[in-house]
Amino acid sequence: MSQRPPKKKEAEFQNNPFKSAIKTLQDQEKQEKAAAAAAAETAKKKAAVQKPTKAPKARPEDDDVGLFFSAMDGVQQITNRGEAPKTNPRLPEIIDDNAEALAQLSDLVAVDGPLSFTGSDTSFEGASPGTDPNLLRSLRRGDFSVQDRLDLHGKTQKEAQATVERFLSDSRRAKRRCVLIVHGRGLNSKDQIPVLKDAVRDLLSQKRLERMVLAFSTARPQDGGAGAVYVLLRR
């Protein structure tokens, strides 16, 4: 059976190169659109199947840290930790008000003259003429706070006397009422003679200190005992 020849229009289209190129481009465009649509549909199905991820829960310790910083907001850091609070040097610290009243009274009634002196090898005490005997009792039992102290260990007898006299003068100008002088017991000296103790005792009995010292007494054990002496200063 013989093949029919192509129709006139189809033959013209096949023989026209320009029209043939247009047809090829149109076919490619259709294929690209179909592929893009298929890819979009596949992505849509995958998104529908995939479960949404949840944000991680905050850990309890994270909440605690946040609460801590929130609570500490505006709090200032404390400096000089461990240091003793500063006191006003113009306001002497007094343990017993009655003891200070006795001292003030003695300041008024005491007269110039050699300080009385009583003592032994272990302890000694003395006071200005005219002072109330109760003043020495208050000083002896520690009713006055120690506002400054001087340690004489390592000094010679001459050095100790000069240092003590300067210390008492400076303390009186600073408005201190009671000071402590540590002279030691002479346990480490030659023949265990308390050289510095004797030097301090002799100095406190000298006339030039009459207007500076109101009373003195061997310290309590917690403040040095027989190795130290309280000195109550005039105002």
C-alpha positions as CSV (number, residue, x, y, z in Angstrom):
1,M,0.0,0.0,0.0
2,S,1.5,3.3,-1.0
3,Q,2.0,6.1,1.7
4,R,0.0,9.2,1.4
5,P,2.0,12.4,0.8
6,P,1.7,15.0,3.8
7,K,-0.8,17.6,3.7
8,K,0.1,20.9,2.3
9,K,0.1,22.8,5.7
10,E,2.2,20.2,7.5
11,A,4.6,20.1,4.6
12,E,5.0,23.8,4.7
13,F,5.6,23.8,8.5
14,Q,8.2,21.1,8.3
15,N,10.0,22.8,5.5
16,N,10.0,26.2,7.4
17,P,13.0,26.3,9.8
18,F,11.8,29.4,11.7
19,K,8.4,27.9,12.6
20,S,10.1,24.7,13.6
21,A,12.4,26.5,16.1
22,I,9.4,28.3,17.7
23,K,7.6,24.9,18.1
24,T,10.8,23.5,19.8
25,L,11.0,26.4,22.3
26,Q,7.3,26.1,23.1
27,D,7.7,22.4,23.9
28,Q,10.7,23.1,26.1
29,E,8.8,25.8,28.0
30,K,5.9,23.5,28.7
31,Q,8.3,20.8,29.9
32,E,10.0,23.3,32.3
33,K,6.7,24.5,33.7
34,A,5.5,21.0,34.2
35,A,8.8,20.1,36.1
36,A,8.5,23.2,38.3
37,A,4.9,22.4,39.2
38,A,5.9,18.9,40.0
39,A,8.7,20.0,42.3
40,A,6.5,22.5,44.1
41,E,3.9,19.8,44.7
42,T,6.5,17.5,46.1
43,A,7.9,20.2,48.4
44,K,4.4,21.0,49.6
45,K,3.7,17.4,50.5
46,K,7.0,17.1,52.4
47,A,6.3,20.2,54.4
48,A,2.8,18.9,55.3
49,V,4.3,15.6,56.5
50,Q,7.3,17.1,58.4
51,K,6.4,18.0,62.1
52,P,7.3,21.5,63.3
53,T,10.3,21.7,65.7
54,K,9.7,23.0,69.2
55,A,11.9,25.5,70.9
56,P,14.1,23.9,73.6
57,K,12.7,24.4,77.1
58,A,14.7,26.6,79.4
59,R,16.7,24.7,82.0
60,P,15.9,25.3,85.7
61,E,19.4,26.5,86.3
62,D,18.9,29.1,83.6
63,D,15.8,30.4,85.3
64,D,17.7,30.5,88.6
65,V,20.5,32.6,87.1
66,G,18.0,35.0,85.6
67,L,16.2,35.3,88.9
68,F,19.5,35.9,90.8
69,F,20.6,38.7,88.5
70,S,17.1,40.2,88.6
71,A,17.2,40.2,92.4
72,M,20.7,41.7,92.5
73,D,19.8,44.5,90.2
74,G,20.9,47.8,91.8
75,V,22.8,46.1,94.6
76,Q,26.3,47.7,95.2
77,Q,29.3,45.7,95.9
78,I,30.7,45.9,99.4
79,T,34.3,46.9,99.5
80,N,37.0,46.7,102.2
81,R,35.5,43.4,103.4
82,G,36.8,42.2,106.7
83,E,38.0,45.6,107.8
84,A,36.9,47.1,111.1
85,P,34.5,50.0,110.9
86,K,36.1,53.5,111.2
87,T,35.2,55.5,114.3
88,N,35.2,59.2,114.8
89,P,38.4,60.0,116.7
90,R,36.6,63.0,118.3
91,L,34.2,60.7,120.1
92,P,36.2,58.4,122.5
93,E,34.7,55.0,122.9
94,I,33.7,54.4,126.5
95,I,32.6,51.0,127.9
96,D,31.1,52.3,131.1
97,D,29.5,55.8,131.4
98,N,29.9,55.7,135.2
99,A,33.6,55.2,134.8
100,E,33.9,58.2,132.5
101,A,31.9,60.3,135.0
102,L,34.4,59.4,137.7
103,A,37.2,60.4,135.4
104,Q,35.7,63.7,134.6
105,L,35.1,64.4,138.3
106,S,38.7,63.5,139.0
107,D,39.8,65.8,136.3
108,L,38.1,68.6,138.2
109,V,39.2,67.8,141.8
110,A,42.7,66.3,141.2
111,V,45.5,68.5,142.2
112,D,49.1,68.7,140.9
113,G,51.5,66.6,142.8
114,P,53.3,63.2,142.7
115,L,51.1,60.3,141.7
116,S,50.4,57.8,144.5
117,F,52.1,54.5,144.0
118,T,51.4,51.0,145.3
119,G,52.5,47.7,144.0
120,S,54.6,44.6,144.0
121,D,56.8,42.7,141.7
122,T,53.9,41.6,139.6
123,S,51.5,44.6,139.6
124,F,51.4,48.3,140.4
125,E,49.0,51.2,140.2
126,G,48.8,54.9,141.1
127,A,46.6,58.0,140.8
128,S,46.8,61.8,141.1
129,P,46.2,63.3,144.5
130,G,42.5,63.9,145.1
131,T,41.1,61.3,142.7
132,D,38.2,59.1,143.7
133,P,39.4,55.7,144.8
134,N,36.7,54.2,142.7
135,L,38.4,55.5,139.6
136,L,41.3,53.1,140.2
137,R,38.9,50.2,140.7
138,S,37.2,51.0,137.4
139,L,40.5,51.2,135.6
140,R,41.8,48.0,137.1
141,R,38.7,46.0,136.1
142,G,38.7,47.3,132.5
143,D,35.7,49.7,132.5
144,F,37.6,51.9,130.1
145,S,38.2,50.8,126.5
146,V,41.8,50.8,125.3
147,Q,41.9,53.4,122.5
148,D,45.6,53.0,121.6
149,R,48.5,50.8,122.6
150,L,52.3,50.9,122.6
151,D,54.6,47.8,122.5
152,L,58.0,48.3,123.9
153,H,59.5,44.9,123.1
154,G,63.0,45.2,121.6
155,K,63.7,48.7,123.0
156,T,66.4,49.7,125.5
157,Q,65.5,51.3,128.8
158,K,66.4,54.8,127.5
159,E,64.5,54.3,124.2
160,A,61.5,53.0,126.1
161,Q,61.2,56.0,128.3
162,A,61.5,58.5,125.5
163,T,58.9,56.5,123.4
164,V,56.4,56.3,126.2
165,E,56.6,60.0,127.0
166,R,56.0,60.9,123.4
167,F,53.2,58.3,123.1
168,L,51.4,59.7,126.1
169,S,51.7,63.3,124.8
170,D,50.4,62.4,121.4
171,S,47.5,60.4,122.9
172,R,46.4,63.2,125.1
173,R,46.4,65.7,122.2
174,A,44.3,63.2,120.3
175,K,41.7,63.3,123.1
176,R,42.2,59.6,124.1
177,R,41.2,58.7,127.6
178,C,42.8,55.2,128.1
179,V,45.8,53.7,126.5
180,L,47.8,50.5,127.0
181,I,51.6,50.2,127.3
182,V,53.0,46.7,126.8
183,H,56.4,46.5,128.6
184,G,56.7,42.7,129.0
185,R,57.7,40.7,132.1
186,G,61.4,40.5,131.5
187,L,61.3,36.7,131.0
188,N,63.7,36.9,128.1
189,S,66.1,39.5,129.6
190,K,69.3,38.7,131.5
191,D,68.5,37.2,134.9
192,Q,64.8,37.7,134.0
193,I,64.8,41.2,135.4
194,P,61.8,43.3,134.0
195,V,63.9,46.2,132.9
196,L,61.3,47.8,130.7
197,K,58.6,47.4,133.3
198,D,60.7,49.2,135.9
199,A,61.5,51.9,133.4
200,V,57.8,52.5,132.7
201,R,56.9,52.4,136.4
202,D,59.6,55.0,137.2
203,L,58.5,57.2,134.3
204,L,54.9,57.3,135.4
205,S,56.0,58.5,138.9
206,Q,58.0,61.4,137.5
207,K,56.8,65.0,138.2
208,R,56.8,66.1,134.5
209,L,53.9,63.6,133.8
210,E,51.7,64.9,136.7
211,R,49.6,67.1,134.4
212,M,49.3,64.4,131.7
213,V,48.5,61.2,133.7
214,L,45.4,60.8,135.9
215,A,45.9,57.2,137.0
216,F,47.5,53.9,135.9
217,S,47.1,50.3,136.7
218,T,48.5,46.9,135.7
219,A,46.3,45.4,132.9
220,R,43.9,42.5,133.0
221,P,45.2,39.1,131.8
222,Q,43.4,39.5,128.4
223,D,45.3,42.7,127.8
224,G,48.7,41.5,128.9
225,G,48.4,41.1,132.7
226,A,51.6,41.8,134.5
227,G,53.3,42.6,131.2
228,A,51.2,45.7,130.5
229,V,49.8,48.8,132.1
230,Y,46.6,50.9,131.6
231,V,47.2,54.6,131.6
232,L,44.3,57.0,132.2
233,L,45.0,60.4,130.7
234,R,43.8,63.8,131.8
235,R,41.6,65.9,129.6
